[in-house]
Amino acid sequence: MIPAEVQAIFFDAVGTLLFPEPSAAAIYAEVGRRHGSRLTVNEIRLRFAAAFAREEAADLAGGLRTSEERERQRWQNIVAAVLDDAADPDACFRDLYEHFARPAAWRVDPSAGHVLRQLQDRGYRLGMASNFDRRLREVVAGLPELEPLTWLVISSEIGWRKPSPEFFAAVCRTADALPQRILLVGDDPVNDVQGALAASMHALMIAGRLSELT
């Protein structure tokens, strides 16, 4: 499944290796209740999907440029749109933003530790490439299953979001490898697969089936 010329493998974060535990909608509902919201989990799930899509469209319209400030603002916009009945929107946002900075807020794919160790033992250099912000470093550092990941390429730090060509150019620079030597594994057909292929990398959409890599 891994092409013979590949030397480095980068994994997407959320939806590929990492999953909110409990779900994002459940956490929004819990935190929202503490701040006076009466929305149900199902209502929050629908609102979240719509708010997330609006921010994705805004980033695309902005040429996929980003920064730590933009990533924080994107999540503040999402929280404000989803939990619009919170009594203190700023405090509600801070609680949620801080929650998702904690390793305990995330579940690692059950096969991830084994798969990453096997790939490392086979000589592959491993990394993570994610549309996230600097909180991801704290999350990854607190999850021992992800220890084999040598590199973190994070959109807020490099200034570009997937699927921009500049994001994938940063992946190549980080790995010091030609794009043809890199495999991107992810769960998003546009951001991960189409973006990597357009950058002349190999790509694999393998959400929930990491064990197939070994």
C-alpha positions in Angstrom: 0.0 0.0 0.0 2.9 2.4 0.6 4.7 3.2 -2.7 8.3 2.0 -2.8 9.8 5.5 -3.3 8.2 6.9 -0.1 10.6 7.8 2.7 8.5 10.1 4.9 4.8 9.7 6.0 2.8 12.6 7.3 -0.6 12.1 9.1 -3.5 14.5 9.4 -4.5 15.1 13.0 -8.2 15.4 13.8 -10.2 12.7 12.1 -7.2 10.6 11.3 -5.1 10.1 14.4 -7.1 12.2 16.9 -10.7 12.3 17.8 -12.5 14.5 20.5 -13.5 12.3 23.4 -16.4 12.8 24.2 -17.6 14.3 20.9 -17.2 18.0 20.2 -20.9 18.5 20.2 -21.2 16.9 23.7 -18.4 19.1 25.1 -20.0 22.2 23.6 -23.3 21.2 25.2 -21.6 20.6 28.6 -19.6 23.9 28.6 -22.6 25.8 27.1 -24.9 24.6 30.0 -22.3 26.0 32.5 -22.8 29.4 30.7 -26.6 29.3 30.5 -27.1 27.7 27.1 -30.1 25.4 26.6 -29.2 24.0 23.3 -29.3 20.2 22.8 -26.4 18.1 21.5 -28.2 17.5 18.3 -28.9 21.2 17.8 -25.3 22.0 18.5 -24.1 19.3 16.1 -26.1 20.9 13.2 -25.0 24.4 14.2 -21.4 23.4 14.5 -21.3 21.9 11.0 -22.8 25.1 9.5 -20.5 27.4 11.4 -17.4 25.3 10.5 -18.4 25.3 6.8 -18.7 29.1 6.9 -15.2 29.5 8.4 -13.8 27.1 5.8 -15.4 29.2 3.1 -14.0 32.4 4.6 -10.5 30.9 4.7 -10.7 29.8 1.1 -11.9 33.2 0.0 -8.8 34.6 1.9 -6.4 32.5 -0.1 -5.9 30.0 2.7 -3.6 32.3 4.5 -3.7 31.9 8.3 -1.9 32.7 11.6 -2.2 32.0 15.3 -4.6 35.0 15.6 -6.7 33.8 12.6 -7.0 30.3 14.0 -8.1 31.6 17.4 -10.6 34.0 15.7 -12.0 31.2 13.6 -12.8 29.1 16.7 -14.2 32.2 18.5 -16.5 32.7 15.5 -17.6 29.1 15.6 -18.3 29.1 19.3 -20.2 32.4 19.1 -22.4 31.0 16.2 -23.0 27.7 17.9 -23.7 28.8 21.5 -25.4 32.1 20.7 -27.5 31.9 23.9 -24.5 31.7 26.3 -24.7 34.4 29.0 -20.9 35.1 28.8 -19.7 34.3 25.3 -16.1 35.2 26.0 -15.8 33.0 29.0 -17.6 30.2 27.2 -15.1 30.4 24.3 -12.1 30.5 26.7 -13.4 27.3 28.5 -13.8 25.5 25.2 -10.5 26.7 23.7 -8.6 25.6 26.8 -10.4 22.3 26.9 -9.2 21.2 23.5 -5.6 22.1 24.4 -5.6 19.2 26.9 -4.4 15.8 25.8 -7.2 14.3 27.9 -9.7 15.9 25.6 -8.6 13.6 22.7 -8.8 9.9 21.9 -6.0 8.4 19.8 -7.0 5.9 17.1 -6.7 2.5 18.8 -4.2 1.2 16.3 -2.1 4.3 16.0 0.6 3.5 18.5 1.3 0.1 17.0 1.1 1.3 13.4 3.5 4.3 14.1 6.0 2.1 15.9 6.0 -0.4 13.0 6.4 2.2 10.4 9.3 3.8 12.4 10.9 0.4 12.7 10.7 0.0 8.9 12.7 3.1 8.5 10.0 5.6 7.6 10.3 9.2 9.0 7.0 10.2 10.5 5.2 13.5 11.0 1.9 15.2 11.5 0.5 17.8 9.1 -2.6 19.6 10.3 -4.9 22.6 10.0 -4.6 23.5 13.7 -2.8 25.9 16.0 -0.1 25.7 18.6 -2.3 23.9 21.0 -1.6 20.8 18.9 2.0 20.6 20.3 0.7 20.3 23.8 -1.8 17.7 22.8 0.7 15.5 20.9 3.3 15.8 23.7 0.8 14.4 26.2 -0.1 11.4 24.1 2.6 8.7 24.3 1.1 6.7 21.4 2.2 9.6 19.1 5.8 9.6 20.2 7.2 8.3 16.9 6.0 11.5 15.2 9.2 13.5 14.6 7.7 16.5 12.9 4.6 18.7 13.4 3.6 21.0 10.5 0.8 23.2 11.8 -1.1 25.7 9.7 -1.0 28.5 12.2 2.8 28.3 12.5 3.6 28.2 8.8 0.9 30.7 7.7 -1.0 28.5 5.3 -3.9 26.0 5.6 -4.4 22.8 3.6 -5.0 22.4 0.7 -2.8 25.4 -0.3 0.4 24.5 -2.3 2.3 26.5 0.3 1.3 24.2 3.1 2.6 21.1 1.3 5.8 23.0 0.3 6.3 23.5 4.0 5.9 19.7 4.5 8.6 19.1 2.0 10.9 21.6 3.6 10.3 20.1 7.0 11.1 16.6 5.8 13.9 17.8 3.5 12.5 15.5 0.9 11.1 15.7 -2.6 7.2 15.5 -2.7 7.4 12.2 -4.6 9.1 10.8 -1.5 6.3 11.8 0.9 2.9 10.1 1.6 0.1 12.1 3.2 -2.4 10.1 5.1 -5.7 11.8 6.0 -9.5 11.7 6.2 -10.4 14.7 4.0 -10.7 14.2 0.3 -10.0 17.8 -0.5 -7.7 19.1 2.2 -5.6 15.9 2.5 -5.9 13.8 -0.7 -6.4 16.4 -3.5 -4.1 18.9 -1.8 -1.3 16.3 -1.5 -1.7 14.9 -5.0 -1.7 18.5 -6.5 1.6 19.0 -4.8 3.0 15.8 -6.4 2.9 13.8 -3.2 1.4 10.4 -2.6 -1.9 10.5 -0.7 -4.0 8.0 1.1 -7.5 8.4 2.6 -7.6 5.9 5.3 -9.9 7.2 8.1 -10.5 4.5 10.7 -8.3 1.9 8.9 -4.8 2.8 10.0 -3.8 -0.8 10.5 -3.9 -1.3 6.7 -0.7 0.7 6.5 1.2 -2.2 8.0 
